Amino acid sequence: MTLVDSLRTRTEGRRGTLVIIALFAALFLYPVVLPFAIYEQGVLLLAFLTALMAVSWNIVSGYAGYVSLGHSVFLGLGAYTGGLLAEKYQVNPLWFMPLGGLVAFVVATLVGMVVLRARGHAFVIITIALLLSMQVLVTNFPSITNGSNGVNVPLPFWSSDYQNMPFYYLFLVLLLATVAFAAWIRRTKFGTGLLAIREDEDKAAAIGVNTTRYKVLAYAVSAVPIGVAGVVYAYFLSFLNPVGAFALLTSVTIVLSALAGGRGTLWGPVLGGFVVSIVSEVANVYGGGSQSRLLVLGLALVLVVLFLPQGILPAVAARIARRQAAKKTVEYTDQTGVATKRTPIVVTPRSAPQAERTPAPLLEIRGAAKSFGGLRAVDGVDLTVEAGSITALIGPNGSGKTTLFNLVTGAMPVGAGEIWFDGTRIDRLPAWDRAHLGLGRTFQTTRLFKSMTVLENVVAPLPTASWGLMAKDAVSGHEAERARELLDFVGLGRFGDQQAGALSYGQQKLVELAQVLMLEPKMILLDEPAGGINPTLINRMVEIIRDLNRQGIAFLVVEHNIPLVLDLCDPVAVLSRGKIIAQGPPSIVRADPAVLEAYLGPEWLPAEPVPGAVLDQAALSAKGS
């Protein structure tokens, strides 16, 4: 990004901020300027509530990608918490706003701990079931909830001359607080972890993101603002009943608002909440009642899915970006510059060699096996990787190399055998715990989080399971500084603000390596680091590997570029049909008859006999003929 582009982006950002401030200032002044517009104030305060719920829903469904279709259950829980206590003790319900948020948080945590340990559509179905079952429970426990008779909430303590103005400001302040909360989450490592889960959950786990913890926490915190607002909503209505408090239509409105405005964005759900609320009110008033409103909302949902799948704000932003791109000259990437310009870096103490290491290997694989039906992809593999070494794992396609990587890093469960890393048995640990021990991994086909910026990709990894680390700012402060250092180290510092998906394939491989380095690894598994990239960048990759290895990081490398392997790696292990058929120094392995037959071929036979290698020359000559 050039200096001019950077200044233009900052100017546009300030302009957008000023527009938002002006709009909210107008909303604050509206009841003062037009104090007798009672109906309009009522419409707007309900729009504030809808926007607040859409922003909250966006935390788990927009950021993390797990869609909840029963999120209005937390509005009902908050409303009944405040309403029942206010009726019983005849006090102002607003005193129970924190309790409404707490009840919503606890219920969401309990449900999330059960459902979000797995993936798939079960979460969507159970969120709907939770909403409908809560309606049934409230109806059938009249001794606690008054059942179908409902709850009479004490009337507002202020004079009727103020009408709904206090509620108007209450909901507006809650909306602003919720937006600020969502913006803060988006800036933290917790927020980048949620986006990583949305993009690629398995990759997120591989870089240390405890996906179960993140999903449960996202679902729980997304319920809190709605639970707090539910108490205010009960006070506003002054009467509650199970059907109205736990209405499925409210959940549909929340989802439609976020989708219409732009799911996953900060201000999209706010815009969508205003649009949907106003359209719904117009349909209700001028269309003949609630049935026409249902029809309008249903049609709106279909139209949004078909014609605005990304939402209003993303569609407008994309259109503006296309217009600006048409006016710019194309900036070509200097691959040679990327390959040579880098900043030296010192790896962290966790990556440095220990003064007193145990004699055991850093990585030890004992009899590892994995079958897919009748196919034994990995068949009793025994392999060790010493601390500080660069070990190669080579073999023909389909020999089980990537599957073995998946077993080591936890992407797949081990069928049999044991895997030990730095003295700890890891084959029963989840992927994120292995990353926290210092085990990093790149992929054969790069798996960056394409919609996130390059800087966010590098910031996302978590080297420890610390809760405090999740709350750290991801786009500024120490974490961002370290990420920029790593990008400078691989020669891509100037690309930090670009989307990762816009980089070339070779650049993405370098970013993925920088991403792994954020874990402060003791060992990195590289899956075909030279595959499919510009030859100029291969030399850059080799220099980086050697530099990191000199500072104590061990490597296990899968690669088909045999000259690179022979030059870079020692020792070398050869995998064929799921079994290790040879391992040792490159000069010995390249002359092994089994390796020549299964993988290299006779053209790799050395010109002179290699000491320690036993060659059946007659057999090789006969095979070559």
C-alpha positions in Angstrom: 0.0 0.0 0.0 1.5 3.4 -1.0 1.6 6.4 1.3 -1.1 8.1 -0.8 -3.4 5.1 -0.5 -2.8 4.9 3.2 -3.6 8.6 3.7 -6.8 8.2 1.6 -7.9 5.2 3.7 -7.4 7.2 6.9 -9.3 10.2 5.5 -12.2 7.9 4.5 -12.1 6.3 7.9 -12.3 9.7 9.7 -15.1 10.7 7.3 -17.1 7.6 8.2 -16.6 8.1 11.9 -17.8 11.7 11.6 -21.0 10.6 9.7 -21.7 8.0 12.5 -21.2 10.6 15.2 -23.5 13.0 13.4 -26.2 10.4 13.0 -26.2 9.4 16.7 -26.1 13.1 17.8 -29.2 13.6 15.7 -30.9 10.6 17.4 -29.9 12.0 20.9 -31.4 15.4 20.0 -34.5 14.1 18.3 -36.8 13.9 21.5 -35.6 17.3 22.5 -36.3 18.9 19.2 -39.6 17.0 18.7 -40.8 16.2 22.2 -44.4 15.5 21.0 -43.5 12.9 18.3 -44.5 10.1 20.7 -45.3 7.5 18.0 -42.0 8.1 16.2 -40.0 7.9 19.4 -41.7 4.5 20.1 -40.8 3.2 16.6 -37.2 4.4 17.1 -36.7 2.9 20.5 -37.9 -0.5 19.2 -35.4 -0.1 16.3 -32.7 0.5 18.9 -33.7 -2.7 20.6 -33.7 -4.7 17.4 -30.3 -3.2 16.4 -28.9 -4.1 19.8 -30.0 -7.7 19.5 -28.6 -7.9 16.0 -25.2 -6.6 17.1 -25.2 -9.1 20.0 -26.2 -12.0 17.7 -23.4 -10.9 15.3 -20.7 -11.8 17.9 -21.4 -15.5 17.7 -23.1 -15.8 14.3 -21.2 -13.1 12.4 -17.8 -13.3 13.9 -17.6 -17.0 14.8 -20.0 -18.2 12.0 -22.3 -20.3 14.3 -25.9 -19.3 13.4 -28.3 -19.1 16.3 -32.0 -19.0 15.3 -33.4 -18.7 18.9 -31.4 -15.7 20.2 -34.6 -13.9 21.4 -34.8 -16.5 24.2 -32.3 -14.2 26.1 -34.7 -11.2 25.7 -37.4 -13.3 27.3 -35.1 -14.5 30.1 -34.0 -11.0 30.9 -37.6 -9.7 30.8 -39.0 -12.4 33.1 -36.0 -12.1 35.5 -36.6 -8.3 35.9 -40.4 -8.5 35.7 -40.9 -11.3 38.2 -38.6 -9.8 40.8 -40.1 -6.3 40.3 -43.6 -7.7 40.7 -42.7 -9.6 43.8 -40.8 -6.9 45.6 -42.6 -3.9 44.0 -39.3 -2.1 43.1 -38.0 -0.5 40.0 -37.1 -3.3 37.5 -34.1 -1.4 36.3 -32.2 -2.5 39.5 -32.2 -6.0 38.0 -30.6 -5.1 34.7 -27.2 -6.7 35.7 -29.1 -9.8 36.9 -30.9 -10.1 33.6 -27.5 -10.2 31.8 -26.1 -12.7 34.3 -29.1 -15.1 33.9 -28.7 -14.9 30.1 -25.0 -15.5 30.4 -25.4 -18.6 32.7 -28.1 -20.2 30.5 -26.1 -19.6 27.3 -22.9 -21.0 28.9 -24.7 -24.2 30.0 -26.3 -24.7 26.6 -23.1 -23.8 24.8 -21.0 -26.3 26.8 -23.3 -29.1 25.7 -23.9 -28.1 22.1 -20.8 -26.3 21.0 -18.3 -29.1 21.7 -19.4 -30.4 18.3 -20.0 -28.9 14.9 -22.8 -29.0 12.3 -26.4 -28.1 12.3 -27.2 -29.4 15.8 -26.4 -25.9 17.2 -29.0 -24.2 14.9 -31.7 -26.7 15.8 -31.1 -26.6 19.5 -31.2 -22.8 19.6 -34.7 -23.0 18.2 -35.6 -25.8 20.5 -34.3 -23.7 23.5 -36.6 -20.8 22.6 -39.7 -23.0 22.1 -39.0 -25.1 25.2 -38.6 -22.0 27.3 -42.0 -20.8 26.2 -43.5 -24.1 27.3 -41.6 -24.1 30.6 -42.8 -20.6 31.5 -46.4 -21.5 30.6 -46.4 -24.8 32.7 -44.8 -23.5 35.9 -47.4 -21.0 37.1 -46.2 -21.2 40.7 -42.9 -19.5 39.6 -43.8 -17.6 36.4 -47.6 -17.0 36.8 -48.0 -19.2 33.7 -50.3 -18.0 31.0 -51.6 -15.3 33.3 -48.5 -13.3 32.7 -46.5 -10.8 34.8 -47.7 -7.3 35.7 -44.6 -5.2 35.9 -44.8 -2.0 38.0 -45.4 1.2 36.0 -42.6 3.7 35.4 -41.8 6.0 38.3 -41.5 9.1 36.2 -44.4 11.5 35.2 -46.5 10.5 32.2 -45.7 13.8 30.7 -42.3 12.3 29.6 -44.1 9.4 27.8 -41.5 7.1 26.3 -38.6 9.5 26.3 -36.7 7.8 29.2 -37.0 4.4 27.5 -35.9 6.0 24.2 -32.6 7.1 25.9 -32.2 3.9 27.8 -32.3 1.8 24.7 -30.1 4.2 22.8 -27.4 4.1 25.5 -27.6 0.3 25.6 -27.2 0.1 21.8 -24.1 2.3 21.9 -22.7 0.2 24.8 -23.3 -3.0 22.9 -21.7 -1.6 19.7 -18.7 -0.5 21.8 -18.5 -4.0 23.3 -18.7 -5.7 19.9 -16.0 -3.4 18.6 -13.7 -4.1 21.5 -14.1 -7.9 21.0 -13.3 -7.5 17.3 -10.0 -5.8 18.2 -8.8 -8.5 20.6 -7.1 -11.8 20.0 -10.5 -13.3 21.1 -12.1 -11.6 18.2 -9.4 -12.6 15.7 -9.8 -16.2 17.0 -13.6 -16.1 16.4 -13.0 -14.9 12.8 -10.4 -17.7 12.4 -13.0 -20.3 13.5 -15.5 -18.9 11.0 -12.9 -19.1 8.2 -11.3 -22.5 9.0 -12.0 -24.2 12.4 -9.4 -26.9 12.0 -6.7 -24.4 11.1 -7.7 -22.2 14.0 -7.2 -25.2 16.4 -3.8 -25.8 14.8 -2.6 -22.3 15.7 -3.6 -22.7 19.3 -7.2 -21.4 19.3 -9.2 -23.4 21.8 -12.2 -23.6 19.5 -14.6 -25.0 22.2 -13.7 -22.3 24.7 -14.0 -19.6 22.1 -17.4 -20.7 20.8 -18.9 -21.2 24.2 -17.7 -17.8 25.4 -18.9 -16.1 22.2 -22.3 -17.5 22.6 -22.4 -16.6 26.3 -21.2 -13.0 25.9 -23.6 -12.4 23.0 -26.5 -13.2 25.3 -25.5 -10.6 28.0 -26.6 -7.3 26.2 -29.9 -8.9 25.2 -30.5 -10.1 28.7 -29.9 -6.6 30.1 -32.1 -5.1 27.5 -34.8 -7.6 28.3 -35.3 -6.1 31.8 -35.8 -2.6 30.2 -38.1 -4.2 27.6 -40.3 -5.7 30.4 -40.5 -2.3 32.1 -41.4 -0.7 28.8 -44.2 -3.2 28.1 -45.4 -3.3 31.8 -47.0 -6.8 31.1 -45.3 -10.1 30.0 -46.7 -13.3 28.7 -44.8 -16.5 27.5 -45.8 -16.2 23.9 -44.8 -12.6 23.5 -41.6 -12.8 25.6 -40.3 -15.9 23.7 -41.5 -15.2 20.2 -39.9 -16.9 17.3 -40.7 -13.9 15.1 -38.3 -11.8 17.2 -35.5 -14.2 16.5 -36.3 -14.1 12.8 -36.2 -10.3 13.0 -32.7 -10.4 14.7 -31.3 -12.7 12.0 -32.8 -10.7 9.1 -31.4 -7.4 10.5 -27.9 -8.8 10.7 -28.1 -10.4 7.3 -29.6 -7.3 5.6 -27.1 -4.9 7.1 -24.0 -7.1 6.8 -23.3 -10.1 8.9 -19.8 -10.1 10.4 -19.4 -6.3 10.1 -19.7 -3.9 13.1 -22.2 -1.4 11.8 -24.1 -3.6 9.4 -26.4 -5.1 12.1 -27.2 -1.6 13.3 -28.2 -0.5 9.9 -30.2 -3.7 9.3 -31.9 -3.3 12.6 -33.2 0.2 11.7 -34.2 -0.9 8.2 -36.1 -4.0 9.3 -37.8 -2.3 12.2 -39.1 0.6 10.1 -40.2 -1.7 7.2 -41.9 -4.0 9.6 -43.8 -1.0 11.2 -44.8 0.3 7.8 -46.2 -3.1 6.8 -48.0 -3.4 10.1 -49.6 0.1 9.9 -50.4 0.3 6.2 -50.5 -3.4 5.2 -53.4 -4.5 7.4 -51.8 -5.8 10.6 -49.4 -8.5 11.8 -50.1 -11.0 9.1 -48.9 -8.6 6.4 -45.8 -7.9 8.5 -45.0 -11.6 8.6 -45.4 -11.7 4.8 -43.1 -8.7 4.3 -40.4 -10.0 6.6 -40.5 -13.4 4.9 -40.1 -11.8 1.4 -37.4 -9.5 2.7 -35.4 -12.5 4.0 -35.7 -14.3 0.7 -34.6 -11.1 -1.2 -31.6 -10.5 1.0 -30.4 -14.1 0.7 -30.8 -14.0 -3.1 -29.7 -10.6 -4.0 -27.7 -9.2 -1.1 -26.0 -12.3 0.5 -23.2 -10.2 2.0 -25.6 -7.4 3.2 -26.0 -3.8 2.4 -22.8 -2.4 3.9 -20.5 -5.0 2.3 -22.2 -4.6 -1.0 -21.8 -0.8 -0.9 -18.2 -1.1 0.2 -17.4 -3.5 -2.6 -18.9 -1.2 -5.2 -16.9 1.7 -3.9 -13.7 -0.4 -3.9 -14.3 -1.4 -7.5 -14.7 2.3 -8.5 -11.5 3.2 -6.7 -9.6 0.3 -8.2 -10.6 1.3 -11.7 -8.9 4.7 -11.1 -5.6 3.2 -9.8 -2.7 1.9 -11.6 -1.9 -1.8 -11.1 0.9 -2.3 -8.5 3.1 -5.3 -9.4 4.8 -7.2 -6.7 8.5 -7.2 -6.7 9.2 -10.9 -6.0 12.9 -10.4 -5.9 12.5 -7.6 -3.3 10.2 -9.8 -1.2 12.8 -12.6 -1.4 15.8 -10.5 -0.4 14.5 -7.7 1.9 14.0 -8.9 5.4 14.7 -7.8 8.9 16.7 -10.1 11.2 14.7 -11.5 14.2 15.5 -13.3 17.4 13.2 -16.1 18.3 11.7 -16.1 21.8 13.2 -18.0 24.8 10.7 -20.8 24.4 12.0 -21.5 20.9 15.7 -21.3 22.0 17.6 -24.5 22.8 17.4 -25.5 26.5 20.6 -25.5 28.5 20.0 -28.9 30.0 17.8 -31.0 27.7 16.9 -34.6 28.3 18.5 -37.1 25.9 15.0 -38.1 24.6 14.1 -36.9 21.0 12.0 -33.8 20.7 9.4 -35.7 18.6 9.0 -39.4 18.9 6.4 -41.4 17.0 5.9 -45.0 18.2 3.9 -47.4 16.0 1.5 -44.8 14.7 -1.3 -46.2 12.5 -4.3 -44.8 10.8 -6.8 -46.6 8.5 -9.6 -45.3 6.3 -11.8 -48.3 5.7 -9.6 -51.0 4.3 -6.8 -48.5 3.4 -3.9 -48.3 5.9 -2.7 -44.8 5.2 -0.2 -44.9 8.1 1.0 -48.4 9.0 3.0 -48.7 12.2 5.4 -45.7 11.7 8.3 -45.3 14.1 10.1 -41.9 13.6 12.1 -39.6 15.8 13.1 -36.0 15.3 15.9 -34.6 17.4 16.0 -31.2 18.9 17.6 -28.6 16.6 17.5 -30.8 13.5 16.0 -30.3 10.1 14.5 -33.7 9.3 13.0 -34.5 5.9 10.1 -36.9 5.3 9.9 -37.9 1.7 8.1 -40.4 -0.4 5.7 -40.8 -3.3 2.3 -39.2 -3.5 -0.2 -41.2 -1.4 2.4 -42.6 0.9 0.9 -41.1 4.0 3.1 -38.1 4.7 0.3 -35.5 5.2 -1.8 -38.1 7.1 1.2 -38.5 9.5 1.4 -34.7 9.9 -2.3 -34.7 10.7 -1.8 -37.4 13.4 1.1 -35.5 15.0 -0.8 -32.1 15.1 -4.1 -33.5 16.1 -6.1 -32.8 12.9 -6.9 -36.6 12.9 -7.1 -39.0 15.8 -4.5 -41.8 16.0 -5.8 -45.2 15.2 -3.0 -47.0 17.1 0.4 -46.1 18.6 1.8 -43.2 20.6 3.2 -39.7 19.8 5.5 -38.0 22.3 6.6 -34.3 22.1 9.2 -32.8 24.3 8.6 -35.5 27.0 4.8 -35.3 26.9 2.5 -37.8 25.3 0.3 -35.8 22.9 -1.8 -38.2 20.8 -4.7 -37.8 23.2 -4.5 -34.0 23.4 -6.6 -31.6 21.3 -4.8 -29.7 18.5 -4.7 -26.4 20.4 -2.9 -28.0 23.4 -0.2 -29.4 21.1 0.3 -25.9 19.7 0.6 -24.5 23.2 3.4 -27.0 23.8 5.3 -25.5 20.9 4.3 -27.6 17.9 3.6 -25.6 14.8 2.5 -26.7 11.3 2.1 -25.3 7.8 -0.1 -26.9 5.2 0.5 -28.4 1.7 -2.1 -26.0 0.3 -2.0 -22.7 2.2 -4.9 -22.3 4.7 -4.7 -18.6 5.6 -7.9 -16.9 6.8 -8.5 -15.2 3.4 -11.0 -12.5 4.4 -8.8 -11.3 7.3 -5.8 -9.0 6.8 -2.3 -10.3 6.7 -1.6 -8.7 10.1 -4.7 -10.3 11.7 -3.6 -13.7 10.3 -0.3 -13.4 12.1 -1.8 -12.1 15.3 -4.4 -14.8 15.6 -2.3 -17.7 17.0 -2.2 -18.3 20.8 1.1 -19.6 22.2 -0.6 -20.3 25.6 -4.0 -21.1 27.0 -4.0 -17.9 29.1 -7.4 -16.2 29.4 -5.6 -12.8 29.7 -3.9 -13.3 26.3 -7.3 -13.6 24.7 -8.2 -10.1 25.9 -5.1 -8.4 24.5 -5.5 -5.9 21.6 -4.7 -7.7 18.3 -4.4 -4.7 16.1 -2.2 -2.5 18.3 0.2 -3.0 21.2 2.7 -5.7 21.8 0.9 -8.5 19.9 0.7 -6.4 16.7 4.3 -5.2 17.1 5.5 -8.8 17.3 3.4 -9.7 14.3 4.9 -6.9 12.2 8.4 -8.0 13.2 7.6 -11.5 11.9 6.2 -10.1 8.7 9.3 -8.0 8.3 11.4 -11.1 8.9 9.8 -13.0 6.0 9.9 -9.9 3.8 6.2 -9.0 3.8 6.0 -6.2 6.3 4.3 -3.8 3.8 1.5 -6.2 3.1 0.1 -6.1 6.7 -3.1 -4.2 5.9 -4.0 -6.2 2.8 -6.4 -9.1 2.8 -4.5 -12.4 2.9 -6.5 -13.8 0.0 -5.0 -11.0 -2.3 -1.4 -12.3 -1.9 0.3 -14.6 -4.3 0.6 -18.3 -3.4 4.2 -18.0 -2.5 3.6 -14.9 -0.3 0.8 -16.8 1.4 3.3 -19.6 2.3 5.6 -17.0 3.8 2.7 -15.4 5.8 1.7 -18.9 7.0 5.3 -19.4 8.3 5.2 -16.1 10.1 1.8 -17.1 11.6 3.4 -20.3 13.0 6.3 -18.3 14.4 3.8 -16.4 16.5 3.3 -19.6 18.5 6.9 -19.4 19.7 7.4 -23.0 18.5 10.0 -25.5 19.4 9.3 -27.5 16.3 7.6 -26.7 12.9 6.2 -29.2 10.5 6.5 -27.9 7.0 4.3 -29.6 4.4 5.8 -28.9 0.9 7.1 -25.4 1.6 8.6 -25.1 -1.9 5.5 -26.5 -3.7 3.9 -24.2 -6.3 5.9 -21.1 -5.5 8.1 -18.7 -7.4 11.7 -20.2 -7.6 13.0 -16.9 -6.3 11.0 -17.3 -3.1 12.3 -20.9 -2.6 15.7 -19.5 -1.8 14.0 -17.0 0.6 12.2 -19.9 2.3 15.5 -21.9 2.7 17.3 -18.9 4.2 14.5 -18.4 6.7 14.5 -22.1 7.7 18.2 -22.2 8.3 18.1 -18.9 10.2 15.4 -20.2 12.5 17.1 -23.6 12.9 20.3 -21.9 14.0 18.3 -20.3 16.8 17.0 -23.7 18.0 13.8 -24.5 16.1 13.6 -28.0 14.8 11.9 -28.8 11.5 10.2 -31.9 10.0 9.9 -31.2 6.3 7.7 -32.9 3.7 9.0 -32.0 0.2 9.2 -33.4 -3.3 12.1 -31.1 -4.4 14.8 -33.6 -3.8 17.8 -31.3 -4.5 16.4 -28.9 -1.9 15.9 -31.8 0.6 19.4 -33.2 0.1 20.9 -29.7 0.5 18.8 -28.6 3.5 17.9 -31.7 5.5 19.8 -34.1 7.7 18.5 -36.8 8.4 16.0 -38.0 5.8 13.2 -40.5 6.3 11.4 -42.2 3.5 7.7 -43.2 3.7 6.2 -45.6 1.2 2.7 -47.2 1.5 2.4 -45.9 5.0 5.7 -47.4 6.3 9.1 -46.0 6.9 11.4 -47.9 4.5 14.7 -46.0 5.1 16.1 -43.2 7.3 19.5 -41.7 7.9 21.9 -39.2 6.3 20.9 -38.0 2.8 24.0 -39.6 1.2 23.0 -43.0 2.6 19.2 -42.7 2.0 19.6 -41.6 -1.7 21.6 -44.8 -2.4 19.3 -47.2 -0.6 17.9 -49.8 -3.1 14.4 -49.7 -1.5 14.3 -45.9 -1.8 15.5 -46.0 -5.4 12.8 -48.6 -6.3 9.9 -47.0 -4.5 10.5 -43.3 -5.0 13.7 -41.8 -6.5 14.5 -44.2 -9.4 17.9 -45.3 -10.6 18.8 -41.9 -12.0 19.5 -40.8 -8.4 22.2 -43.5 -8.0 25.5 -41.8 -6.9 28.4 -41.9 -9.3 30.6 -43.5 -6.7 29.6 -46.1 -4.1 28.6 -44.5 -0.7 30.2 -46.0 2.4 27.6 -47.8 4.5 25.2 -48.3 1.5 24.6 -51.9 0.3 23.6 -51.8 -3.4 22.4 -54.6 -5.5 23.8 -53.3 -8.8 22.7 -56.2 -10.8 19.1 -55.9 -9.6 19.1 -52.2 -10.4 20.5 -52.7 -13.9 18.0 -55.4 -14.6 15.2 -53.1 -13.4 16.4 -50.2 -15.5 16.5 -52.4 -18.6 
